[in-house]
């Protein structure tokens, strides 16, 4: 019986588009925070964390270090838990 081999290609990051000009600074801060929270929530879900109670700040910050983003603030950690809660 033949065994299938698994070949994986390295992930290429999506092309970045410039953000729209003329927005207030708060808009850019919240936009980038939402993007970071989504990246972290996806990484946590991929690693098997499916419940917000198991995604404490320590685990979220460890995941951030593992995927190569700056450590998130407490606000971003709350957003990650909210995304996990509503994404189930």
Buried (B, 14 or more C-beta within 10 A) or exposed (E): EEEEEEEEEEEEEEEEEEEEEEEEEEEEEBEEBEEBBBBBBBBBBEEEBEEBEEBEBEBBBBBBEEBEBEEBEEEBBBBBBEBBEEEE
